[in-house]
Structures are given as structure tokens and as C-alpha cells.
Amino acid sequence: MEEVKAKVLEELGVLRRGPAVEGAGVALSGGHEVLRHVPVWAYENPIFAAPFADDGPLFDPEPPERSPEEALAATRLPVFLGATRTPLLDAALARRDAAVILLDPDPGRMGALLAGFPPRDLAARGVVCVQGDALRLNPPLARLLPEKLFLKMGCPEFFVAPELLQALPEWVRAVVEQIEFLCWRHRIYPVSGQFNSRGLPLRRIERGLFLDQQHHAYENAAALASQGNLRQVRDALKGVPAILVAAGPDLAERAEFLRANRDRAVIIAVNNALKPLLALGVTPHVVVINDNSLAARVSFEGLDRLPETILAAHCLSHAPTELFGRTFFFGAYKPEVFGARPVLRIYGSVITAAFSLARHLGCPTCVLAGVQLAAADPWRLTYARNSVHEAPDSEARPLVHRHPQLYPVRTPFGETLYSTLNFRDAALWFLDEVRATGVRCVNLSRRSILLGPGVEFDENPRLPARQGLDAALRALRELPAPRADKGKIKAFLARERAAWANTAGPLDVLLSISGPEFVKNGMDVLEQLDRGNVTYLVQRFEDFHNPTFHRLVFEPKEPDDRERGLRLYLEAVRAMSLRFMSVIDRAFAAL
């Protein structure tokens, strides 16, 4: 393909070019076959396959074997590996309801194929072509294939030239995994993650903050006025290496390295690694938490005060400021009330928050300790001793290559480890981020899935001696809090308390009646609360069970089912409202 046409295709968004792939020049005979493999979503809980009350399925957990023609007809997102003109590819390109993705590691083949199509025709059809190594694109493949592609078109189906599969099986597998995880990230994880996992079946309701986030927004109000803003520490440790610590099962093996290098690097521990680290006699300089769930508070329970440790906390996470020498908040929430704070680039795992925090502090190198995101057990992740997630290995049983088995990942050292979909996707995101930022990363563990381009393995990297780290950290702990408008915060809390009081009060009256009048008024109230984010909040309240509520109210079988379901829901809303009022009262007292 001549360079002028290639640049036109790039400008039109049709073509992306990556570096060369060794062995890519194998001759292709001209055919495409359906790629026979176990898709990523086979390892997802099948309860999320059809999560909607009034819409179609999200994914097929057990797709049947199909002929190439049947497979093409069943997908709106066909992905072809191998740039060879075939009737199947022509049929895909002729479809106006499909978005075709074409990848080939050999530039000559891609050029020869694209020479037969007018560039603007390909652009008008939304065709995306990647020549060269799709795994080493910069910007990465994740930036090329947007969220809306998978939301609109659904899950991809893969068609591969058999000669390419035979010549580059690992490359094909890795490209397919990348694309499938992008689909999982944008299409499936928003449903199976904590945002909506307790809301099945999903209805059309307002979704803002979920319950745990709302609780922490109130709980942290006083601390947001009295503690630090992460903006204050940007580049405060410029040039200092960072050791990022997670609660992987081999963390104890890293204790000697951590002790030996505590004065040479800033140790940033994720919240779940704090207890295991302290048990090893290592006190981190910084602890970071971005998990917004109420359950995350257990990682701090029972600890003595750590006056020389800084907490970096998302503003909607549990933040026990009394435990730490200083707390710096990040994350966006009502800047007109609480002020603007930096938003760290985070995805999937708190280790990505630690990495983004290190970059924010100006650290040019990150050493990963206990960052494994996987285990040898196919059925259960294992963690460091004294971790809140510590549990014994599961009993041995045959692999099933789908849920509930964990997802298999082959490391660069040829070992197969097992991970959750969330952690595997977070690892892929992390590797993309490392390549994009150029930060040097070293993993101390070879039994990790966070290895690859940009993340090297070294059990004992040499860190240069450094003077003044303690003084620099002390200066951070002594930074004064930015000026906060407590009047605005009190006014916000007062409005929120009044809103919850106005929710709970009328429910006392409504819950005192029964029969048709209760059902009619209850349905009216439900409609209002659906629009006000209250229904979304209550889905995560204590033991409220949304599937039972939905079945009783929207699919009643007995005469009193709807009344029972509405009463279940409204009693939970009332109790939640009173709980929020109590949290707000404590925040007022702290101010």
C-alpha cells in the first residue's frame, strides 16, 4: 500500500499501524474459519448473561458451535484476523448493521487488501483495520475500540486465517483476549461489578451514587474540610522511586527487600496490604484506598495509630483519618461544596490507584511487591497472611474452563495462574498505562500476571541510596489543609438531611395502611423514588433483595404479592433514610 493512501486511511480513522511482528509473512490461502476457543465471558457468572427486566441478553455464556456463515449472521461485530479477501469478509463488509474489525500483523498483506477498496467507503462503513502488532499500538488498542462500539454492537465473533493461527498462535490468542476483555470491560463489568450486581433484574431507573458512596460522602464531610487535598502533593517526591505493595500470596518473601529499601523509596501500600505489611514489621509511608464499598473498612479495623503514615483516600471511600498522620483526598464529588480535587486514573484494582498516585507524586520508577493478581488455585484467589481476604486453598477438582473456575493466564515464564476477570482486565489496563506513560516498572514476583512490555521481572533490583526522604514525607504530613467553606458544607448536609427526613416521614404514614389504597400510593411513590436515585441506593442496603422485590411487584402470582413487595421495598427505604440521617448528624457534630 502506497504511503499516501495509508496516511489517508489513518486520517479517516480506518487504519492504525503498529510495529512489525516476527514471522508474520506466512502465506495465506484465502480462507477464514471461526476461531474455536473459550471466550472470556464463559468465566463470568451466568446470572449476568440476561440481566435486564425488559431487554435482550448481554452475552452468551455458552455459545454453540456454528459454521462461519452462521457465526457471521449471529454477530454485529465480526473480527477478522488475516487480511485476505474471502467471500466471508465480503459478506461482512456488505452488512450495514455490522462493524468490521480487520487485523493483520503483515503490512504487505493489509496494504494489498485495502488497495481494492475506496478509503471513504471503508470509513463510511466504520471499518477498523490494524496492521502490524495490535498489542504494541500507541495509543493502545483500548483507545481505538471505544465503549460505544461494544454497547451498540454486542460481543465479537472471531474469524481467523488458519495459516496465521498456525504460524502465530500466541499472537492470535493475545489479540483475541485483548478485544474480548475490552468487550467485557465496557459491556459486562458495569453490570457484574459492585455498581449493579445487587440490582438484578435491571430496570430503567436513575443511577447516580450507589449506597456505599453516598454513605461515605456524608461520613467524610468533616474530614474533607479539615484534611489535605492530593493536589497539594503533586510532584512532591519527584525522582524518588516508589514500591507499590499489594496483598499477594508471596508478600512475605518480599519483606527483606522492603525493610532494606524503606529509606530508598516511598512505600505505597494498598489498603488490603496494610495489615500483612505491619505483621511483617514494615510500616508503609503511604496507604491508598479507592474502594468505595462499605466492606473495605475492615482493612483498617483493630489497628493502632500510624502517625508517620499518610493516607491517600478517594473522597467516597472509608477514610479513618484518626489512624494516620495526615490524609489527602482525591476524586471528584461536588466541587462547588467541597472544592476541586485531582482525579487519578484508576481501573479495576487498587494497585492502579497506587500506580497513579506514584505518578502524581513524581516517582519515575515503580517496584511491585506482592502484586500478583492471580494464584495457582483455579477456584479461589489466595492472599498474604493476615490479609482480610486470607483463606485456605480450595479442594482439588477437575477444570471446567468456565465459571465458577477462575480465568487461566499464562505468564511469560510458561506457568499458568488463575485470576478473576476483574484482575486480569486490570492487569491489561495497567500494562497499557505503563506503555503510555513510560514509567519504569519492576515486578519482584515471577508468579504474577502483571508482567510484559514495560514491566520487567527482578527479585532484587538495586535502588540507589537516598538522603532526605523522611524529611520530605514529614513536610507532607505537616502541610496545612486548604481553606474550606464550612458554611457551604453545613448547608449541603442540612439539605441532604431534610431530603431524607422528607422521604422517611411520609413513609411512616403510607406503611400504616394496607390493601388497594396502599398498593396504589405505593406504586406512585416507587415511580418517584425510581427517578430520584433512591431505588438505586436501596439495592445495596443491608439484606434488601432486589430480585424478590422485583418478582413480587412486577411479576406477582398471588393477590397480595404486590403489596408484600412494596412493603419490603418501602420499609428498606425508610430504614436507609434514617441511617443516612444518623450519618449526617455525626458529620454535623464533627464540623
C-alpha positions in Angstrom: 0.0 0.0 0.0 1.5 3.3 -1.0 2.3 5.7 1.9 -0.1 8.4 0.6 -3.1 6.1 0.8 -2.0 4.7 4.2 -2.0 8.3 5.6 -5.4 9.0 4.1 -6.8 5.8 5.7 -5.2 6.9 9.0 -6.7 10.3 8.8 -10.1 8.8 8.1 -9.8 6.6 11.2 -9.8 3.4 9.2 -6.2 2.3 9.6 -3.8 2.0 12.6 -0.2 0.9 12.2 1.8 -0.9 14.8 5.3 -2.3 14.9 6.4 -5.4 13.0 5.7 -8.9 14.2 8.4 -11.5 13.5 7.1 -14.4 11.4 4.1 -12.5 10.2 4.8 -13.1 6.5 3.3 -16.6 6.2 1.4 -17.2 3.0 -2.4 -17.2 3.5 -4.5 -19.5 1.2 -7.5 -17.2 1.3 -9.9 -18.8 3.8 -11.3 -17.7 7.2 -12.5 -20.1 9.9 -14.4 -19.5 13.1 -11.9 -19.4 15.9 -12.7 -22.2 18.3 -11.9 -21.1 21.8 -13.5 -20.5 25.2 -14.5 -16.8 25.3 -13.6 -14.6 28.3 -17.3 -14.3 29.3 -17.6 -18.0 29.8 -15.8 -17.3 33.1 -18.4 -14.7 34.1 -21.3 -15.6 36.4 -24.1 -16.6 34.1 -26.7 -14.8 36.2 -25.4 -11.6 34.5 -26.0 -13.1 30.9 -29.5 -11.7 30.8 -29.7 -9.1 33.5 -32.4 -6.8 32.1 -36.0 -6.8 33.0 -37.1 -5.6 29.6 -34.2 -6.0 27.2 -32.2 -8.7 25.4 -29.2 -10.8 26.7 -25.9 -9.2 27.5 -23.7 -12.1 26.4 -24.0 -15.8 25.7 -22.1 -17.8 28.4 -22.1 -21.0 26.3 -22.1 -20.0 22.6 -22.8 -23.0 20.3 -20.5 -24.2 17.6 -21.5 -22.6 14.3 -20.4 -22.6 10.7 -18.6 -19.4 9.5 -21.8 -18.2 7.8 -23.9 -18.9 10.9 -21.4 -17.2 13.1 -21.3 -14.2 10.9 -25.1 -13.9 10.9 -25.2 -14.2 14.7 -22.8 -11.2 15.4 -22.8 -7.5 14.6 -19.1 -7.3 15.5 -17.1 -9.6 13.3 -13.3 -9.6 13.8 -11.1 -10.9 11.1 -7.5 -12.0 11.7 -5.7 -12.2 8.4 -6.1 -9.7 5.6 -7.2 -12.0 2.8 -10.1 -11.3 0.5 -12.7 -14.0 1.1 -16.5 -14.4 0.5 -17.0 -14.3 4.3 -15.1 -11.0 4.6 -17.0 -9.5 1.6 -20.3 -10.6 3.2 -19.3 -8.9 6.5 -18.3 -5.7 4.7 -21.6 -5.7 2.8 -23.6 -5.6 6.0 -24.8 -2.2 7.1 -25.7 -3.4 10.6 -22.2 -4.6 11.4 -18.9 -3.0 12.4 -15.9 -5.0 10.9 -12.5 -5.1 12.6 -9.7 -6.4 10.5 -6.2 -7.2 11.9 -3.1 -8.5 10.2 0.5 -8.5 11.5 1.9 -8.2 8.0 1.8 -4.7 6.4 2.1 -6.1 2.9 -1.0 -8.2 3.1 -3.0 -5.4 4.7 -1.9 -3.0 2.0 -2.7 -5.4 -0.8 -6.2 -5.9 0.6 -7.0 -2.3 1.3 -5.8 -1.3 -2.2 -9.0 -2.8 -3.5 -11.4 -0.5 -1.5 -12.0 3.2 -1.8 -10.9 4.7 1.6 -14.1 6.8 2.1 -16.3 3.7 1.6 -14.4 1.9 4.3 -14.7 4.9 6.6 -18.4 5.2 5.9 -18.9 1.6 6.9 -17.0 2.1 10.2 -14.3 -0.5 9.3 -11.3 -0.5 11.6 -8.0 -2.0 10.3 -4.9 -2.7 12.3 -1.7 -3.7 10.6 1.4 -4.8 12.5 1.4 -5.7 16.1 -2.0 -4.7 17.6 -0.6 -5.5 21.1 2.0 -2.7 20.8 0.0 0.1 19.4 0.5 3.5 20.9 -2.1 4.7 21.8 -3.2 1.2 22.7 -6.0 -0.9 21.2 -8.2 0.2 24.2 -8.2 3.8 22.8 -9.0 2.6 19.3 -12.1 0.5 20.2 -14.4 2.7 22.2 -17.0 1.8 24.8 -20.0 2.6 22.5 -18.8 0.0 19.9 -19.4 -2.9 22.3 -22.5 -1.4 23.9 -24.1 -1.0 20.4 -22.7 -4.0 18.5 -22.5 -6.6 21.3 -19.9 -9.3 21.7 -17.4 -10.0 18.9 -17.1 -13.2 16.9 -13.6 -14.1 15.6 -12.7 -15.4 12.1 -9.0 -16.4 11.5 -6.9 -17.4 8.6 -5.8 -21.0 9.6 -2.2 -20.4 8.4 -1.9 -17.3 10.6 -3.2 -19.2 13.6 -0.7 -22.0 12.9 2.2 -19.5 12.5 1.4 -17.1 15.3 -0.9 -18.9 17.8 0.2 -16.9 20.8 -0.2 -13.6 19.0 -3.7 -14.5 17.8 -4.6 -15.7 21.3 -3.3 -12.4 22.9 -5.1 -10.2 20.4 -8.4 -12.0 20.8 -8.0 -11.8 24.6 -7.4 -8.0 24.4 -10.5 -7.4 22.3 -12.7 -9.8 24.4 -11.6 -8.0 27.6 -12.4 -4.7 26.1 -15.9 -6.0 25.4 -16.1 -7.4 29.0 -14.8 -4.0 30.4 -17.4 -1.9 28.6 -20.4 -4.2 28.3 -20.4 -6.7 31.1 -18.4 -5.4 34.0 -20.7 -2.4 34.6 -23.4 -4.9 35.3 -21.4 -7.6 37.2 -19.3 -5.2 39.2 -20.4 -3.6 42.5 -22.3 -0.8 40.7 -25.2 -3.1 39.7 -24.5 -6.6 40.9 -27.3 -6.4 43.6 -29.8 -4.7 41.3 -30.9 -7.6 39.1 -33.1 -7.6 37.1 -32.1 -4.1 35.9 -34.9 -1.7 35.3 -34.9 1.8 33.8 -34.2 3.9 37.0 -31.9 6.8 37.9 -28.4 5.7 38.8 -26.1 8.1 40.5 -24.0 7.3 43.5 -24.5 3.8 44.9 -25.3 3.4 48.6 -21.7 2.9 49.9 -20.6 6.0 48.0 -23.5 8.1 49.4 -22.7 6.9 52.9 -19.0 7.9 52.6 -19.9 11.3 51.1 -21.7 12.1 54.3 -19.2 10.4 56.6 -16.2 12.2 55.1 -17.8 15.6 55.0 -15.9 16.9 58.1 -12.6 15.3 57.0 -12.9 16.9 53.6 -12.9 20.2 55.4 -10.0 19.5 57.7 -7.6 17.2 55.9 -5.4 17.6 52.8 -6.1 17.8 49.1 -4.0 15.5 46.9 -3.4 18.5 44.7 -1.0 19.8 47.4 1.5 16.9 46.9 1.8 16.9 43.1 5.5 16.1 42.2 6.4 16.4 45.9 8.6 13.3 45.7 10.0 13.9 42.2 12.7 11.5 41.3 12.0 9.2 44.3 11.3 5.5 43.4 8.1 4.0 44.6 7.5 0.5 45.9 3.8 -0.4 45.4 2.7 -3.1 47.8 -0.4 -5.4 47.4 -1.5 -8.4 49.4 -0.4 -11.2 47.0 0.4 -14.6 48.5 4.2 -14.1 48.2 4.3 -10.8 50.0 6.2 -12.4 53.0 9.0 -13.3 50.6 9.5 -9.6 49.9 9.8 -8.5 53.5 13.6 -8.3 53.5 13.6 -6.2 50.3 11.1 -3.8 51.8 13.0 -3.4 55.0 16.3 -2.9 53.2 14.8 -0.2 50.9 12.4 1.7 53.1 14.8 4.7 53.2 15.5 4.5 49.4 11.9 4.5 48.1 8.5 5.6 49.2 6.4 2.5 50.1 2.8 2.9 48.9 0.6 0.1 50.2 -2.9 -0.6 49.1 -5.4 -0.8 51.9 -5.7 -4.6 51.9 -1.9 -4.9 52.3 -1.7 -2.8 55.4 -2.3 -5.5 58.0 0.0 -8.0 56.3 2.8 -5.4 56.0 2.5 -4.4 59.6 2.6 -8.1 60.6 5.9 -8.3 58.7 7.3 -5.4 60.7 7.1 -3.0 57.7 5.3 0.3 58.1 4.4 1.9 54.8 4.9 5.6 54.1 1.6 5.9 52.3 -1.6 3.8 52.3 -4.0 4.3 49.4 -7.7 3.3 49.2 -10.1 3.8 46.3 -12.6 1.0 47.0 -15.9 2.8 47.7 -17.6 -0.2 49.3 -18.6 -0.2 53.0 -16.8 -3.6 53.3 -13.4 -2.0 52.7 -13.4 -0.6 56.3 -12.4 -4.0 57.6 -8.9 -3.5 56.3 -8.4 -0.8 59.0 -10.2 -2.4 61.9 -8.2 -3.1 65.1 -5.1 -1.1 64.1 -3.1 1.2 66.3 -2.5 4.7 65.2 0.2 5.2 62.4 1.3 8.8 63.0 4.1 8.6 60.4 1.9 7.1 57.6 -0.1 9.2 55.1 -3.5 8.0 53.9 -4.4 8.8 50.3 -8.2 8.3 50.1 -10.8 8.6 47.4 -13.4 11.1 48.8 -16.1 8.4 48.5 -14.1 5.7 50.3 -13.9 4.9 54.0 -11.2 7.2 55.4 -10.3 6.7 59.0 -8.3 9.9 59.3 -7.7 9.4 63.0 -5.4 6.5 62.3 -3.0 8.4 60.2 -0.5 11.3 60.4 -2.2 13.0 57.5 -4.9 12.3 55.0 -5.0 13.6 51.4 -8.2 13.2 49.5 -8.6 12.7 45.7 -11.6 12.2 43.4 -14.4 14.4 42.2 -17.5 15.0 44.3 -19.5 18.2 44.4 -16.5 20.6 43.9 -18.9 23.5 44.4 -19.2 22.4 48.0 -16.0 20.6 48.9 -13.6 22.1 46.4 -11.9 20.5 43.4 -9.5 17.6 43.8 -7.3 15.6 41.4 -8.9 12.6 39.7 -6.4 9.7 39.5 -6.5 7.4 36.5 -7.8 4.2 38.1 -9.3 1.0 36.8 -10.4 -2.4 38.3 -7.8 -2.8 41.1 -6.5 -0.6 43.8 -3.0 -1.3 42.5 -3.8 1.0 39.6 -4.6 3.7 42.2 -1.2 3.2 43.8 0.5 3.5 40.4 -1.4 6.7 39.5 -0.6 8.1 43.0 3.1 7.3 42.4 3.0 9.2 39.1 1.2 12.1 40.8 4.0 12.3 43.4 6.6 12.4 40.6 8.0 8.9 41.0 9.9 7.8 37.8 10.2 4.1 38.8 7.7 1.7 40.4 8.7 -1.6 42.0 5.8 -4.0 42.6 5.8 -6.2 45.7 3.0 -8.7 46.3 1.4 -7.6 43.1 0.3 -10.9 41.6 -3.4 -10.5 40.9 -3.6 -14.3 40.5 -2.9 -17.6 42.2 -2.1 -21.2 41.4 -5.5 -22.3 42.7 -8.0 -22.4 39.8 -11.0 -21.9 42.2 -10.0 -19.3 44.7 -7.6 -16.4 44.8 -5.1 -16.6 47.6 -3.7 -13.7 49.6 -0.9 -12.8 52.0 -1.2 -13.9 55.6 -3.1 -11.5 57.8 -5.0 -10.1 54.8 -8.7 -9.6 55.3 -9.1 -12.0 52.3 -6.9 -14.7 53.6 -8.5 -18.1 53.1 -7.3 -21.7 52.7 -6.8 -23.3 49.2 -9.9 -24.9 47.7 -10.2 -28.7 47.3 -8.7 -30.1 44.1 -11.2 -30.8 41.3 -11.2 -31.1 37.5 -11.1 -27.9 35.5 -14.3 -26.9 33.7 -13.0 -24.0 31.7 -15.8 -21.7 32.6 -17.5 -20.2 35.7 -17.0 -20.8 38.6 -13.4 -21.7 37.6 -11.1 -18.7 37.6 -9.7 -17.4 34.4 -6.4 -19.0 33.2 -3.5 -16.8 32.4 -0.1 -18.0 31.1 2.8 -16.0 32.4 5.9 -15.1 30.4 7.7 -17.9 32.3 5.3 -20.5 31.0 3.3 -21.0 34.2 -0.5 -21.0 34.2 -2.0 -18.9 37.0 -5.7 -18.2 37.7 -7.3 -14.9 38.2 -10.7 -13.1 38.3 -11.9 -11.4 35.2 -11.6 -8.1 37.0 -8.0 -8.6 38.0 -7.0 -9.9 34.5 -8.6 -6.9 32.9 -7.0 -4.6 35.5 -3.6 -6.1 34.6 -4.1 -5.5 30.9 -5.2 -1.9 31.7 -2.1 -1.4 33.8 0.2 -2.7 31.1 -1.3 -0.3 28.6 -0.9 2.5 31.1 2.7 1.7 31.7 3.5 1.7 28.0 1.6 5.0 27.5 3.3 6.8 30.4 6.8 5.5 30.1 7.2 4.8 33.9 9.7 2.1 34.6 8.1 -0.8 36.4 9.8 -3.8 38.0 7.8 -6.8 39.5 9.6 -8.7 42.3 7.4 -11.7 41.6 7.6 -14.1 38.7 4.3 -15.7 39.8 2.3 -12.7 38.6 0.1 -11.8 35.7 1.4 -8.2 35.8 4.4 -8.8 33.6 5.0 -7.9 30.0 6.1 -5.0 27.9 7.1 -2.2 30.3 7.0 -4.4 33.4 10.2 -6.4 33.9 10.9 -9.1 36.5 13.7 -8.7 39.0 13.6 -10.2 42.5 16.1 -7.8 43.9 16.5 -4.6 41.9 19.1 -2.1 43.1 17.7 1.2 44.4 20.2 4.0 44.9 20.8 5.4 48.4 18.8 8.5 49.1 19.0 11.2 51.6 16.1 13.3 52.9 13.2 11.0 52.2 12.0 11.1 55.8 12.2 14.9 55.9 10.2 15.2 52.6 7.5 12.9 54.0 7.4 14.8 57.3 6.9 18.0 55.3 3.9 16.4 53.5 2.3 15.4 56.8 2.7 19.0 58.1 1.1 20.7 55.2 -1.9 22.8 56.3 -5.3 21.9 55.0 -6.6 24.1 52.2 -9.2 26.6 53.3 -12.7 25.0 53.2 -16.0 26.8 53.4 -17.7 25.0 56.3 -20.8 27.1 55.8 -21.3 25.5 52.4 -20.7 22.0 53.7 -23.1 22.5 56.6 -25.7 23.9 54.2 -25.2 20.9 51.9 -25.6 18.5 54.9 -28.7 20.3 56.0 -30.4 20.0 52.6 -29.5 16.3 52.4 -30.9 15.6 55.9 -34.1 17.4 55.1 -34.4 15.4 51.9 -34.1 12.1 53.8 -36.4 13.3 56.6 -39.0 14.2 53.9 -38.5 10.7 52.5 -38.9 8.8 55.8 -41.7 10.8 57.3 -44.4 10.2 54.6 -43.4 6.5 54.5 -44.4 6.2 58.2 -47.9 7.2 57.1 -48.0 5.1 54.0 -46.8 1.9 55.8 -49.6 2.3 58.3 -52.3 1.5 55.7 -52.9 -1.6 53.7 -54.9 -3.0 50.8 -55.6 -1.4 47.4 -55.0 2.1 48.7 -51.5 1.1 49.9 -50.7 -0.5 46.6 -51.9 2.4 44.5 -50.0 5.0 46.6 -47.0 2.7 46.9 -46.7 2.4 43.2 -46.8 6.2 42.8 -44.1 6.6 45.4 -42.0 3.9 43.7 -42.1 5.8 40.5 -40.9 8.9 42.2 -38.1 7.2 44.0 -37.0 5.4 40.8 -36.4 8.9 39.4 -34.6 10.2 42.4 -31.8 7.6 42.7 -33.4 6.2 45.9 -34.2 2.8 44.3 -30.7 2.5 43.1 -29.3 3.3 46.6 -31.6 0.9 48.5 -30.5 -2.1 46.3 -27.3 -2.3 48.4 -28.9 -1.6 51.8 -28.3 -4.4 54.3 -30.1 -7.5 53.3 -32.6 -5.9 50.8 -33.1 -8.5 48.0 -33.9 -6.8 44.7 -34.9 -10.0 42.8 -37.5 -10.8 45.4 -38.9 -7.2 45.4 -39.0 -7.2 41.6 -40.7 -10.6 41.4 -43.4 -9.6 43.9 -44.1 -6.2 42.5 -43.7 -6.6 38.7 -44.4 -10.4 38.3 -47.0 -11.1 41.1 -48.5 -14.5 41.2 -50.6 -14.2 44.4 -53.2 -11.5 45.2 -51.1 -10.0 48.0 -47.7 -10.3 46.3 -47.5 -6.7 45.1 -48.4 -5.3 48.5 -45.7 -7.6 50.1 -43.1 -6.4 47.6 -43.9 -2.8 48.0 -43.8 -3.1 51.8 -40.5 -4.8 51.6 -39.1 -2.0 49.5 -40.6 0.9 51.4 -39.5 -0.4 54.8 -36.0 -0.7 53.5 -36.1 2.9 52.0 -37.4 4.2 55.4 -34.6 2.4 57.3 -32.0 3.6 54.8 -33.3 7.2 55.1 -32.9 7.1 58.9 -29.4 5.6 58.6 -28.4 8.4 56.3 -29.8 11.0 58.7 -27.8 9.5 61.5 -24.6 9.6 59.5 -25.3 13.3 58.6 -25.9 14.1 62.2 -22.4 12.7 63.1 -20.9 14.7 60.3 -22.5 17.9 61.7 -21.2 17.2 65.1 -17.6 16.7 63.7 -17.8 20.1 61.9 
